[in-house]
Amino acid sequence: MPFNSFEELNNYLSKEKKKLVDVIFEVESNLQGSTPDETLLKAAEYWRIMKASVKKGVKSKELSLLKLTGKDAAKINRLVKKSPLFDNIYGRATAYAVAVNEVNAKCGVIVACPTAGSCGILPGVLQAYSEIEKPDRKKILESILVSGFLGMILFNDVTTAGADYGCQAEVGVGAAMAAAALTYLEDGSSEEIIQAFILAIKNSLGLICDPVAGLVEVPCVKRNGIFASVAISASLMALSGVKSFISPDEVVLTMKEVGDKLHHDFKETAGGGLAKTRDGKAVDRAFESEVKRFFGDN
């Protein structure tokens, strides 16, 4: 790529007078040798899986193995459908984001965007938007490419693993990707798309990764629902002209600094936070018992 940071990307777009999506196709061609049509076909495959996981999740009445999650998406969706207050992009995205993460908790097929633990936010926001605005299908596919592309630039400095930088790197980046996609769908400029992305990151700093019993269920599932709203709010702000006072690249470096300083108990180890509460430890014991029953003492 002819750039490695958000500032360099902005400068490149300005200098070359190119559209963001055209640059994405160029980069994919350089990295993968793929044509624009082939790149869109891959995005179409992701979109198919995303939609299927939303549909399956909101209809499912099955609980996960330890019965920690599984029915909340259906509950939220029922309320959204009967409540004028919540039947909007916020309400639907919340229900759908929870739905996808519940599918993941029950070993269903999802798209890790950027991880399994944050897999609900992007599809939740996109599905809600597509129902309300009914955008051109190609535009949806391009928005998926935009979301992943900005995530790839962030990945130059920060991994998206909770084990490295806490949940700010998973759910935080998931919200940022969704914010970028939504801003693109609403015809935001390249600057606004980047600002939406970074506003979501900025407001996820310090988010710890504390999965109960080490499972991607509590608090991950509900956290996806909450941060779908963060994604939408970040897009709303960026489209209205709000900008981060701190530059995008400095926000990313701050995220790295915060992640490096997080105690290892808050990095997907289940060594602290919600995982070590009374209720969390009870699940831990139940899970340990289930593992022994399945595999035996050896």
Contacts in CASP RR format, 6 or more apart in sequence:
PFRMAT RR
TARGET T0000
AUTHOR 0000-0000-0000
METHOD contacts of the structure
MODEL  1
MPFNSFEELNNYLSKEKKKLVDVIFEVESNLQGSTPDETLLKAAEYWRIM
KASVKKGVKSKELSLLKLTGKDAAKINRLVKKSPLFDNIYGRATAYAVAV
NEVNAKCGVIVACPTAGSCGILPGVLQAYSEIEKPDRKKILESILVSGFL
GMILFNDVTTAGADYGCQAEVGVGAAMAAAALTYLEDGSSEEIIQAFILA
IKNSLGLICDPVAGLVEVPCVKRNGIFASVAISASLMALSGVKSFISPDE
VVLTMKEVGDKLHHDFKETAGGGLAKTRDGKAVDRAFESEVKRFFGDN
1 27 0 8 1.000
1 30 0 8 1.000
1 31 0 8 1.000
2 8 0 8 1.000
2 12 0 8 1.000
3 9 0 8 1.000
3 11 0 8 1.000
3 12 0 8 1.000
3 153 0 8 1.000
4 153 0 8 1.000
4 156 0 8 1.000
5 153 0 8 1.000
5 156 0 8 1.000
5 157 0 8 1.000
5 248 0 8 1.000
5 249 0 8 1.000
5 252 0 8 1.000
6 150 0 8 1.000
6 153 0 8 1.000
6 194 0 8 1.000
6 198 0 8 1.000
6 247 0 8 1.000
6 248 0 8 1.000
6 249 0 8 1.000
6 252 0 8 1.000
7 247 0 8 1.000
7 248 0 8 1.000
7 249 0 8 1.000
9 23 0 8 1.000
9 153 0 8 1.000
9 190 0 8 1.000
9 194 0 8 1.000
10 190 0 8 1.000
10 191 0 8 1.000
10 194 0 8 1.000
12 18 0 8 1.000
12 23 0 8 1.000
13 19 0 8 1.000
13 20 0 8 1.000
13 23 0 8 1.000
13 190 0 8 1.000
16 23 0 8 1.000
19 190 0 8 1.000
20 146 0 8 1.000
20 149 0 8 1.000
20 184 0 8 1.000
20 190 0 8 1.000
20 193 0 8 1.000
21 142 0 8 1.000
21 145 0 8 1.000
21 146 0 8 1.000
21 184 0 8 1.000
24 39 0 8 1.000
24 142 0 8 1.000
24 145 0 8 1.000
24 146 0 8 1.000
24 149 0 8 1.000
25 36 0 8 1.000
25 39 0 8 1.000
27 149 0 8 1.000
28 34 0 8 1.000
28 36 0 8 1.000
28 39 0 8 1.000
28 145 0 8 1.000
29 35 0 8 1.000
29 36 0 8 1.000
29 39 0 8 1.000
32 39 0 8 1.000
34 42 0 8 1.000
39 145 0 8 1.000
40 138 0 8 1.000
40 141 0 8 1.000
40 142 0 8 1.000
40 145 0 8 1.000
43 141 0 8 1.000
43 142 0 8 1.000
43 144 0 8 1.000
43 145 0 8 1.000
44 141 0 8 1.000
46 111 0 8 1.000
46 113 0 8 1.000
46 144 0 8 1.000
47 126 0 8 1.000
47 140 0 8 1.000
47 141 0 8 1.000
47 144 0 8 1.000
49 109 0 8 1.000
49 110 0 8 1.000
49 111 0 8 1.000
50 100 0 8 1.000
50 110 0 8 1.000
50 111 0 8 1.000
50 122 0 8 1.000
50 123 0 8 1.000
50 124 0 8 1.000
50 126 0 8 1.000
50 127 0 8 1.000
51 123 0 8 1.000
51 127 0 8 1.000
52 109 0 8 1.000
53 99 0 8 1.000
53 100 0 8 1.000
53 103 0 8 1.000
53 104 0 8 1.000
53 108 0 8 1.000
53 109 0 8 1.000
53 110 0 8 1.000
53 111 0 8 1.000
53 119 0 8 1.000
53 120 0 8 1.000
53 123 0 8 1.000
54 96 0 8 1.000
54 99 0 8 1.000
54 100 0 8 1.000
54 123 0 8 1.000
54 124 0 8 1.000
54 127 0 8 1.000
56 99 0 8 1.000
56 103 0 8 1.000
56 108 0 8 1.000
57 73 0 8 1.000
57 74 0 8 1.000
57 99 0 8 1.000
57 100 0 8 1.000
57 102 0 8 1.000
57 103 0 8 1.000
58 73 0 8 1.000
58 74 0 8 1.000
58 77 0 8 1.000
58 95 0 8 1.000
58 96 0 8 1.000
58 99 0 8 1.000
59 74 0 8 1.000
60 70 0 8 1.000
60 71 0 8 1.000
60 73 0 8 1.000
60 74 0 8 1.000
60 99 0 8 1.000
60 102 0 8 1.000
60 103 0 8 1.000
60 106 0 8 1.000
61 71 0 8 1.000
61 74 0 8 1.000
62 70 0 8 1.000
62 106 0 8 1.000
63 69 0 8 1.000
63 70 0 8 1.000
63 71 0 8 1.000
64 70 0 8 1.000
64 102 0 8 1.000
64 105 0 8 1.000
64 106 0 8 1.000
64 217 0 8 1.000
65 106 0 8 1.000
65 290 0 8 1.000
66 213 0 8 1.000
66 215 0 8 1.000
66 217 0 8 1.000
66 283 0 8 1.000
66 286 0 8 1.000
66 287 0 8 1.000
66 290 0 8 1.000
68 105 0 8 1.000
68 212 0 8 1.000
68 215 0 8 1.000
68 217 0 8 1.000
68 218 0 8 1.000
68 283 0 8 1.000
69 101 0 8 1.000
69 102 0 8 1.000
69 105 0 8 1.000
69 217 0 8 1.000
69 218 0 8 1.000
69 221 0 8 1.000
70 102 0 8 1.000
70 105 0 8 1.000
70 106 0 8 1.000
70 221 0 8 1.000
72 98 0 8 1.000
72 102 0 8 1.000
72 221 0 8 1.000
72 222 0 8 1.000
73 95 0 8 1.000
73 96 0 8 1.000
73 98 0 8 1.000
73 99 0 8 1.000
73 102 0 8 1.000
74 99 0 8 1.000
76 91 0 8 1.000
76 94 0 8 1.000
76 95 0 8 1.000
76 98 0 8 1.000
77 95 0 8 1.000
77 96 0 8 1.000
77 99 0 8 1.000
79 86 0 8 1.000
80 86 0 8 1.000
80 87 0 8 1.000
80 91 0 8 1.000
80 92 0 8 1.000
80 94 0 8 1.000
80 95 0 8 1.000
81 87 0 8 1.000
88 132 0 8 1.000
89 125 0 8 1.000
89 128 0 8 1.000
89 129 0 8 1.000
89 132 0 8 1.000
89 232 0 8 1.000
90 228 0 8 1.000
90 229 0 8 1.000
90 232 0 8 1.000
91 128 0 8 1.000
92 124 0 8 1.000
92 127 0 8 1.000
92 128 0 8 1.000
92 131 0 8 1.000
92 132 0 8 1.000
93 124 0 8 1.000
93 125 0 8 1.000
93 127 0 8 1.000
93 128 0 8 1.000
93 129 0 8 1.000
93 225 0 8 1.000
93 228 0 8 1.000
93 229 0 8 1.000
93 231 0 8 1.000
93 232 0 8 1.000
94 225 0 8 1.000
94 226 0 8 1.000
94 228 0 8 1.000
94 229 0 8 1.000
96 120 0 8 1.000
96 123 0 8 1.000
96 124 0 8 1.000
96 125 0 8 1.000
96 127 0 8 1.000
96 128 0 8 1.000
96 228 0 8 1.000
97 120 0 8 1.000
97 121 0 8 1.000
97 123 0 8 1.000
97 124 0 8 1.000
97 125 0 8 1.000
97 224 0 8 1.000
97 225 0 8 1.000
97 227 0 8 1.000
97 228 0 8 1.000
98 120 0 8 1.000
98 221 0 8 1.000
98 222 0 8 1.000
98 224 0 8 1.000
98 225 0 8 1.000
99 120 0 8 1.000
99 124 0 8 1.000
100 110 0 8 1.000
100 119 0 8 1.000
100 120 0 8 1.000
100 123 0 8 1.000
100 124 0 8 1.000
100 224 0 8 1.000
101 110 0 8 1.000
101 117 0 8 1.000
101 119 0 8 1.000
101 120 0 8 1.000
101 216 0 8 1.000
101 220 0 8 1.000
101 221 0 8 1.000
101 224 0 8 1.000
101 225 0 8 1.000
102 221 0 8 1.000
103 109 0 8 1.000
103 110 0 8 1.000
104 110 0 8 1.000
104 116 0 8 1.000
104 117 0 8 1.000
104 119 0 8 1.000
104 120 0 8 1.000
104 216 0 8 1.000
105 215 0 8 1.000
105 216 0 8 1.000
105 217 0 8 1.000
105 220 0 8 1.000
105 221 0 8 1.000
110 116 0 8 1.000
110 119 0 8 1.000
110 120 0 8 1.000
111 119 0 8 1.000
111 122 0 8 1.000
111 123 0 8 1.000
112 119 0 8 1.000
113 119 0 8 1.000
113 120 0 8 1.000
113 121 0 8 1.000
113 122 0 8 1.000
113 123 0 8 1.000
113 147 0 8 1.000
113 148 0 8 1.000
113 174 0 8 1.000
113 177 0 8 1.000
114 148 0 8 1.000
114 151 0 8 1.000
114 160 0 8 1.000
114 170 0 8 1.000
114 173 0 8 1.000
114 174 0 8 1.000
114 177 0 8 1.000
115 160 0 8 1.000
115 161 0 8 1.000
115 162 0 8 1.000
115 170 0 8 1.000
116 216 0 8 1.000
117 170 0 8 1.000
117 171 0 8 1.000
117 216 0 8 1.000
117 220 0 8 1.000
117 224 0 8 1.000
118 170 0 8 1.000
118 171 0 8 1.000
118 172 0 8 1.000
118 173 0 8 1.000
118 174 0 8 1.000
118 175 0 8 1.000
118 220 0 8 1.000
118 224 0 8 1.000
118 227 0 8 1.000
119 224 0 8 1.000
120 224 0 8 1.000
120 225 0 8 1.000
120 228 0 8 1.000
121 171 0 8 1.000
121 174 0 8 1.000
121 175 0 8 1.000
121 177 0 8 1.000
121 178 0 8 1.000
121 224 0 8 1.000
121 225 0 8 1.000
121 227 0 8 1.000
121 228 0 8 1.000
121 231 0 8 1.000
122 144 0 8 1.000
122 147 0 8 1.000
122 174 0 8 1.000
122 177 0 8 1.000
122 178 0 8 1.000
122 181 0 8 1.000
124 178 0 8 1.000
124 228 0 8 1.000
125 178 0 8 1.000
125 181 0 8 1.000
125 182 0 8 1.000
125 228 0 8 1.000
125 231 0 8 1.000
125 232 0 8 1.000
126 140 0 8 1.000
126 143 0 8 1.000
126 144 0 8 1.000
126 178 0 8 1.000
126 181 0 8 1.000
126 182 0 8 1.000
126 185 0 8 1.000
128 228 0 8 1.000
129 135 0 8 1.000
129 182 0 8 1.000
129 185 0 8 1.000
130 140 0 8 1.000
133 185 0 8 1.000
135 185 0 8 1.000
139 184 0 8 1.000
139 185 0 8 1.000
140 185 0 8 1.000
142 184 0 8 1.000
143 181 0 8 1.000
143 182 0 8 1.000
143 184 0 8 1.000
143 185 0 8 1.000
144 181 0 8 1.000
146 180 0 8 1.000
146 181 0 8 1.000
146 184 0 8 1.000
146 193 0 8 1.000
147 177 0 8 1.000
147 178 0 8 1.000
147 180 0 8 1.000
147 181 0 8 1.000
148 177 0 8 1.000
150 176 0 8 1.000
150 177 0 8 1.000
150 180 0 8 1.000
150 193 0 8 1.000
150 194 0 8 1.000
150 197 0 8 1.000
151 160 0 8 1.000
151 173 0 8 1.000
151 176 0 8 1.000
151 177 0 8 1.000
151 197 0 8 1.000
154 160 0 8 1.000
154 173 0 8 1.000
154 176 0 8 1.000
154 197 0 8 1.000
154 201 0 8 1.000
154 252 0 8 1.000
157 252 0 8 1.000
157 253 0 8 1.000
157 256 0 8 1.000
158 165 0 8 1.000
158 169 0 8 1.000
158 252 0 8 1.000
158 255 0 8 1.000
158 256 0 8 1.000
159 165 0 8 1.000
159 169 0 8 1.000
160 169 0 8 1.000
160 170 0 8 1.000
160 173 0 8 1.000
161 169 0 8 1.000
161 170 0 8 1.000
161 268 0 8 1.000
162 169 0 8 1.000
162 170 0 8 1.000
162 209 0 8 1.000
162 267 0 8 1.000
162 268 0 8 1.000
163 209 0 8 1.000
163 267 0 8 1.000
163 268 0 8 1.000
163 269 0 8 1.000
164 259 0 8 1.000
164 267 0 8 1.000
165 255 0 8 1.000
165 256 0 8 1.000
165 258 0 8 1.000
165 259 0 8 1.000
165 260 0 8 1.000
165 262 0 8 1.000
165 267 0 8 1.000
166 206 0 8 1.000
166 207 0 8 1.000
166 208 0 8 1.000
166 209 0 8 1.000
166 259 0 8 1.000
166 262 0 8 1.000
166 266 0 8 1.000
166 267 0 8 1.000
166 268 0 8 1.000
167 204 0 8 1.000
167 207 0 8 1.000
167 208 0 8 1.000
167 209 0 8 1.000
167 210 0 8 1.000
167 220 0 8 1.000
167 223 0 8 1.000
168 201 0 8 1.000
168 204 0 8 1.000
168 205 0 8 1.000
168 206 0 8 1.000
168 207 0 8 1.000
168 255 0 8 1.000
168 258 0 8 1.000
168 259 0 8 1.000
169 209 0 8 1.000
169 255 0 8 1.000
169 259 0 8 1.000
170 209 0 8 1.000
171 204 0 8 1.000
171 207 0 8 1.000
171 220 0 8 1.000
171 223 0 8 1.000
171 224 0 8 1.000
171 227 0 8 1.000
172 200 0 8 1.000
172 201 0 8 1.000
172 204 0 8 1.000
172 207 0 8 1.000
172 227 0 8 1.000
172 230 0 8 1.000
173 201 0 8 1.000
173 204 0 8 1.000
174 200 0 8 1.000
174 227 0 8 1.000
174 231 0 8 1.000
175 200 0 8 1.000
175 201 0 8 1.000
175 204 0 8 1.000
175 227 0 8 1.000
175 228 0 8 1.000
175 230 0 8 1.000
175 231 0 8 1.000
175 234 0 8 1.000
176 196 0 8 1.000
176 197 0 8 1.000
176 198 0 8 1.000
176 200 0 8 1.000
176 201 0 8 1.000
176 204 0 8 1.000
176 231 0 8 1.000
176 234 0 8 1.000
177 197 0 8 1.000
177 231 0 8 1.000
178 200 0 8 1.000
178 228 0 8 1.000
178 231 0 8 1.000
178 232 0 8 1.000
179 196 0 8 1.000
179 197 0 8 1.000
179 199 0 8 1.000
179 200 0 8 1.000
179 230 0 8 1.000
179 231 0 8 1.000
179 232 0 8 1.000
179 234 0 8 1.000
179 235 0 8 1.000
179 238 0 8 1.000
180 193 0 8 1.000
180 194 0 8 1.000
180 196 0 8 1.000
180 197 0 8 1.000
180 235 0 8 1.000
182 196 0 8 1.000
182 231 0 8 1.000
182 232 0 8 1.000
182 235 0 8 1.000
183 192 0 8 1.000
183 193 0 8 1.000
183 196 0 8 1.000
183 235 0 8 1.000
183 238 0 8 1.000
183 239 0 8 1.000
184 193 0 8 1.000
186 235 0 8 1.000
186 239 0 8 1.000
188 238 0 8 1.000
188 239 0 8 1.000
192 238 0 8 1.000
192 239 0 8 1.000
192 241 0 8 1.000
193 238 0 8 1.000
194 248 0 8 1.000
195 237 0 8 1.000
195 238 0 8 1.000
195 241 0 8 1.000
195 242 0 8 1.000
195 243 0 8 1.000
195 244 0 8 1.000
195 248 0 8 1.000
196 234 0 8 1.000
196 235 0 8 1.000
196 237 0 8 1.000
196 238 0 8 1.000
196 239 0 8 1.000
197 234 0 8 1.000
197 248 0 8 1.000
198 244 0 8 1.000
198 248 0 8 1.000
198 251 0 8 1.000
198 252 0 8 1.000
199 234 0 8 1.000
199 237 0 8 1.000
199 238 0 8 1.000
199 242 0 8 1.000
199 244 0 8 1.000
200 227 0 8 1.000
200 230 0 8 1.000
200 231 0 8 1.000
200 234 0 8 1.000
201 251 0 8 1.000
201 252 0 8 1.000
201 255 0 8 1.000
202 244 0 8 1.000
202 246 0 8 1.000
202 251 0 8 1.000
203 230 0 8 1.000
203 234 0 8 1.000
204 227 0 8 1.000
204 230 0 8 1.000
205 254 0 8 1.000
205 255 0 8 1.000
205 258 0 8 1.000
206 258 0 8 1.000
206 259 0 8 1.000
206 262 0 8 1.000
208 262 0 8 1.000
208 266 0 8 1.000
208 267 0 8 1.000
208 273 0 8 1.000
209 266 0 8 1.000
209 267 0 8 1.000
209 268 0 8 1.000
210 219 0 8 1.000
210 265 0 8 1.000
210 266 0 8 1.000
210 270 0 8 1.000
210 271 0 8 1.000
210 272 0 8 1.000
210 273 0 8 1.000
210 274 0 8 1.000
210 275 0 8 1.000
210 276 0 8 1.000
211 217 0 8 1.000
211 218 0 8 1.000
211 219 0 8 1.000
211 220 0 8 1.000
211 268 0 8 1.000
211 270 0 8 1.000
211 275 0 8 1.000
212 218 0 8 1.000
212 219 0 8 1.000
212 270 0 8 1.000
212 274 0 8 1.000
212 275 0 8 1.000
212 279 0 8 1.000
212 280 0 8 1.000
212 283 0 8 1.000
212 284 0 8 1.000
213 270 0 8 1.000
213 275 0 8 1.000
213 280 0 8 1.000
213 283 0 8 1.000
213 284 0 8 1.000
213 286 0 8 1.000
213 287 0 8 1.000
214 268 0 8 1.000
214 270 0 8 1.000
214 275 0 8 1.000
215 283 0 8 1.000
215 287 0 8 1.000
218 274 0 8 1.000
218 280 0 8 1.000
218 283 0 8 1.000
219 274 0 8 1.000
244 251 0 8 1.000
246 254 0 8 1.000
259 267 0 8 1.000
265 271 0 8 1.000
265 272 0 8 1.000
265 273 0 8 1.000
265 276 0 8 1.000
266 272 0 8 1.000
266 273 0 8 1.000
270 276 0 8 1.000
270 284 0 8 1.000
274 280 0 8 1.000
275 281 0 8 1.000
275 284 0 8 1.000
END
